[in-house]
Amino acid sequence: MQRGKTSVRGCGRRQALPRDFGRFLALGITVMVVSQALINVGVVLGMMPTKGIPLPFVSYGGSNLTACLFGIGLLLNIYRQGVLEPANQKRTIIQARTTPRI
């Protein structure tokens, strides 16, 4: 259930980004995490052969955990720069125009 939320949030945030590079990078990070989770679930259910891919953020594995955390950090940074900071810049421009001139 949590993996479904991750994929929906990742794709939803990707649509809100203004630049194509950020969109493709967000899509790649989301696909990386969700595909690892789907492969691991398939192996655990016996529907796929054993691959040795750990479950993201849950299974023990130092390098995979580092890569997933790095990817999620990039995803949050892309979202912050693409969506949140332009909104803050618009707000400061509006506030600067409404200040009285002396």
C-alpha positions in Angstrom: 0.0 0.0 0.0 2.8 2.4 0.9 4.6 1.6 -2.5 1.4 2.6 -4.3 1.4 6.0 -2.5 5.0 6.5 -3.4 4.4 5.9 -7.1 1.3 8.1 -7.1 3.0 10.9 -5.2 6.1 10.7 -7.4 4.1 10.9 -10.6 1.9 13.6 -9.3 4.8 15.8 -8.3 6.4 15.1 -11.6 3.5 16.7 -13.4 3.8 19.9 -11.5 7.4 20.6 -12.5 8.0 23.3 -15.0 11.2 21.9 -16.6 11.5 18.7 -18.7 14.8 17.7 -17.1 13.2 17.7 -13.7 10.2 15.7 -14.9 12.4 13.0 -16.5 14.7 12.8 -13.4 11.7 12.5 -11.1 10.2 9.8 -13.3 13.4 7.9 -13.3 13.8 8.0 -9.5 10.1 7.0 -9.0 10.4 4.1 -11.5 13.7 2.9 -9.8 12.1 2.7 -6.3 8.8 1.3 -7.4 10.3 -1.3 -9.7 12.6 -2.6 -6.9 9.6 -2.9 -4.7 7.5 -4.8 -7.3 10.4 -7.2 -8.1 10.9 -7.9 -4.4 7.2 -8.5 -3.9 7.1 -10.8 -6.9 10.0 -12.8 -5.6 8.5 -13.1 -2.1 5.1 -14.3 -3.6 7.0 -16.9 -5.7 5.9 -15.4 -9.0 9.4 -14.5 -10.1 12.8 -16.1 -9.8 15.1 -14.9 -7.0 17.0 -11.8 -8.0 18.5 -10.6 -4.7 17.1 -7.1 -4.9 16.3 -5.7 -1.4 13.0 -4.0 -0.6 13.6 -0.2 -0.7 13.9 1.4 2.8 13.1 -1.8 4.6 15.5 -4.7 3.8 19.1 -4.6 5.0 21.5 -3.4 2.4 23.8 -0.4 2.9 24.4 0.6 -0.7 20.7 0.2 -1.8 19.5 2.2 1.2 22.0 4.9 0.4 21.0 5.0 -3.3 17.2 5.1 -2.4 17.7 7.9 0.2 19.8 9.9 -2.3 17.1 9.5 -5.0 14.3 10.6 -2.6 16.5 13.5 -1.5 16.9 14.5 -5.2 13.1 14.1 -5.8 12.3 16.4 -2.9 14.9 19.0 -4.0 13.5 19.0 -7.5 10.0 19.4 -6.2 11.1 22.2 -3.9 12.9 24.2 -6.6 10.3 23.6 -9.3 7.1 24.2 -7.3 7.7 25.7 -3.9 10.3 28.4 -4.7 8.6 30.0 -7.7 5.5 30.4 -5.5 7.6 32.1 -2.8 9.2 34.4 -5.4 5.7 35.5 -6.7 4.6 36.3 -3.1 7.6 38.5 -2.4 7.1 40.4 -5.7 3.5 41.1 -4.7 4.5 42.2 -1.2 7.2 44.5 -2.6 4.6 46.2 -4.9 2.1 46.8 -2.0 4.6 48.5 0.3 4.0 52.3 0.4 6.6 54.6 -1.1 8.1 57.2 1.1 
